[in-house]
Structures are given as structure tokens and as C-alpha cells.
Amino acid sequence: MPLYVTNFILDECYTLLLQNVGYARTVAFKSTIDCMQAGRVLTIIHMSEELEKAAWEVFEQFNQDKTWSFTDCTTKVVMDSLGIQHIFAFDHHFEQMGFIRLPTDHS
């Protein structure tokens, strides 16, 4: 199964890692991402202006009664455009969007 990630998600990951585990581990994680990309294990999707516009439309349409982040909305747009149904995430918003979230909650 191919793995995809957006540059918006990586931005959030790098920031979260830096704040919680420090510089060295963040740089090591980035090195791992680079190796995965070079080995064609991972594809990084860069958000285009068109994708951002579509994400904003999702944000406006659904957030009157939800709290999807803009990054969540960009992920939804990318997943929809690629026909992806499964997502590795801990965020329940993706289930609200109709995706199959892994790992599943067993509570």
C-alpha cells in the first residue's frame, strides 16, 4: 500500500516534535522521511493553490458545527482527489469525514 503525506502534515509534525522531543530527534525524523521518499516508500504531496482553495471550501462548508482544522481539510481534499479511504491518524475528525481511521479506538 503506498504511503502519502502532505507538506502541511509534515509542518505540524516537525513543530510538534521540536516542542516535545527536541531538535536532534526532529532532525533525525526528517532524515527518515527523506530516506523513505528517496526509497519511494513515501510520497509527499505539496499543497497547490488549487488544493488550498478546495480545502477552504471544505472548511467553510463543514465547520459551522465541527472543529476541523484547515490542515484536516487539506488532507481531506488530497485523500478525495487520490481516492484514498484509509488514514493513519489519531484525530477523530477523519471518521466524521467518512474515512477509515487506523488505528481504531477499542474503547
ChimeraX attribute file (.defattr): number of C-alpha atoms within 10 A of each C-alpha:
attribute: neighborCount
match mode: 1-to-1
recipient: residues
	/A:1	4
	/A:2	7
	/A:3	13
	/A:4	16
	/A:5	15
	/A:6	16
	/A:7	14
	/A:8	17
	/A:9	16
	/A:10	14
	/A:11	11
	/A:12	12
	/A:13	15
	/A:14	18
	/A:15	14
	/A:16	13
	/A:17	16
	/A:18	15
	/A:19	11
	/A:20	11
	/A:21	10
	/A:22	13
	/A:23	14
	/A:24	11
	/A:25	14
	/A:26	19
	/A:27	14
	/A:28	11
	/A:29	15
	/A:30	15
	/A:31	12
	/A:32	12
	/A:33	17
	/A:34	14
	/A:35	13
	/A:36	15
	/A:37	15
	/A:38	11
	/A:39	10
	/A:40	11
	/A:41	13
	/A:42	16
	/A:43	16
	/A:44	17
	/A:45	14
	/A:46	12
	/A:47	17
	/A:48	9
	/A:49	9
	/A:50	9
	/A:51	17
	/A:52	18
	/A:53	14
	/A:54	17
	/A:55	22
	/A:56	16
	/A:57	13
	/A:58	18
	/A:59	20
	/A:60	12
	/A:61	11
	/A:62	13
	/A:63	13
	/A:64	9
	/A:65	7
	/A:66	11
	/A:67	11
	/A:68	19
	/A:69	12
	/A:70	17
	/A:71	19
	/A:72	19
	/A:73	25
	/A:74	23
	/A:75	24
	/A:76	23
	/A:77	21
	/A:78	21
	/A:79	17
	/A:80	12
	/A:81	10
	/A:82	10
	/A:83	9
	/A:84	13
	/A:85	13
	/A:86	14
	/A:87	19
	/A:88	12
	/A:89	14
	/A:90	12
	/A:91	13
	/A:92	14
	/A:93	18
	/A:94	21
	/A:95	14
	/A:96	11
	/A:97	13
	/A:98	11
	/A:99	17
	/A:100	17
	/A:101	18
	/A:102	13
	/A:103	10
	/A:104	11
	/A:105	8
	/A:106	4
	/A:107	3
